[in-house]
Amino acid sequence: MKNPVSEYKYAIKLFFDEDSENLVLTYINALRAQGLLNANYIHEQYQPHISLAVYPELEQEYSEKVLQILAARFAQFRLHFSHIGIFNAELKALYLGPTFSAALRDIHHVLHTLYRERPEKCWHYYLPDNWVPHCGVMIDKDFNNITKGLDLLITKTLPQGRVTSIAATGFAQQISYILKPKK
């Protein structure tokens, strides 16, 4: 069976403030120290994030307009990672799951509304009513490695964080905007 992940090279993602990112990276580095990370997926340059949408093709100019709209409309917001989850597909993913908040719901909804009439086809896992917000910390085909990663993560306190920016990735140069500071 062909792995569809490699077909989806573009994404629109939420990124965290430096402290939140570093906290998630400490968990990822703990997994790395145990020899559990597959460097093809979670490599040294990996930046923790929450993907709002993933596409096989994405038009750069329209993406920039969408990000400008979202950055002007939405303020930075807090996240509480409340659970650890596993996506059980050919590639298993271990992730930190945030409590589903109005801020996450609204930014996801507006993004998909702006793309509703566009030719770009979002991967169905990221569409409204199907999306599970998550911050991936480990991806592997071997379920035994995933369970070892889970054993390590359940000993940790789940972090709180702050979403501060939105970006479109996959282009030669990432398009990124800072969300408005919270008043």
N, C-alpha and C positions, 0 to 999 in steps of 0.2 A: 504494500500500500504506500502510495506517495505521500510524503509529509507536506501538507499544505502551508506550514509555517514559512517555508523558504519562499513561497510565492508572494507573501505579504511583506513587502519591503518598506512601505511607508506607514507612519503612524502619527497620530496626534496624541500627545502625552502631557500629563501634569507632572511637574517637578517640585521638589521640596526645598525648603531653606537648608542652609549648610549644616546646621546642627541636626536636623531631622535626617538628612541624607547620611551624615556620618554615623548616626545611631543605627540605621538600617545596614550600613556597610559593616559595622562591627559584627552583626549577625552573619552576614555573608562571609566575612573573613573568618569567622569561627567555623563555618561550614568548609571553607577552603582549607583551613588548618587541619581539618580532619580528613582531607583528601576526598571530599564528597562532591566538589563542584566539577561539572563538565565545562571546561574552558571554552568550548564552542558556543556556549549559550550565556554563561555568566563569567565574563572575562574580567581582567584587571581594570579595564576602562568602563565597565558597566556602571551606569548611573541609575540608582533606584527611581522608580516612577510608577504612575498609574496610567495605563493606556485608555484613552476614551474611544478610539477608533483605529482600525488597522485596515490598510488597503493594498491591493496589488499595484495600483497606479493612482497617482494623485497629481492634480494640476497645481503647480507651484504658485502661480499668481493668485488664483482663487483661494488657496490655502492661506496665503498671507493676509488676504482680506478677512477671512473668517477669524483668524487669530487676532487681528486688530479689533474686530467686533467683540470677541470674547474677553480680551484683555481690558477693553474699555467698560464692559458691562459687569464683570465679576471682580470681586475683591478677594484678596488672599483669605484662606480659611484654614481652620484647625481640622486635623484628622485624628481619630483615635483608632488605632489598629486593635480590634477587639477579638480577632480569631486567627487561627492558622488554618489554611485550607490546602487541598490537593485537587488539581485537575487530573483526572484519570483517563488520558488518551494515549495514543502511541508514544508521544512525548509527555511524560508526567511532569507537572509543575507544582512545586511547593511554594506557597505564597503567604504573605501577611495580608489579611483582609480587614479593610476599614469598616467601621460602622457606617451603614448607608445613611448619608445625611442629605438634607435639602440642598446644600451647596453642590455635592457630587451629582445628585439627580438633575439639578437645574442646568449645570454647565454641560452635562452629557446630552440632555434634551435639546438645548439650544444648538449645540454643535450639529446634532443629527437633523434638526429642523433646517439648518442652513445648507445641509448637503442633500436634503430630500429630493430635490428636482435635478440633481447633478448626475452626470454619467458615471462617476466613480462608484464602485460597488464595495461597500464595507464588508469585512469578514463577518458572517452572521453571528458569531459569538459576541460581537461588540455592539450589536444593534439594540435599540430600546426594547425592553421587556425580555432580553436575553443576556444582557451584560452583567457580569459579576466583577465589580471593581476589586482590583488586586494589585499588590506590589510583589512581583516575582522575586524569589530569593534563591531558587534552585530549579533546574530543568534537567531531566535525565530520562533515558529510556528504561533504565533499571529501577524497578519499584523498590528493590531492597535498599538502594542508595537513598531513595526518597524517604523511606521509613527511618533510616539512620539519621537523615537530616531532620525529620520530624522529632525524633527522640532528643536531638540536641536543642531544637527550638523550643520545645515545651518546658525546658528548664529556664527559659529567659522571660523577663517581663516584657510584655508587648509595648511598643513605643507609642507615644503620641507625636504628632508632627504638624507641620504647617505647609500647605501648598502655596507656592509663591509665583510660579510661572507656568506657561503653557508653550508647547513647541510642536512643530511639525518636523519629523525626522525622516531620513531616507534620501533627502536631497544632498547634493554635493556640499551644501552648507546648510546647517540646521536653521530653521526660522523659529525665533523665540521671542516671547514677550513676557514682561513682568506683569502680574496681576496688580490691580490697584491695592495699595496698603489698606488694611482694615481700619476703619474710623473708630 
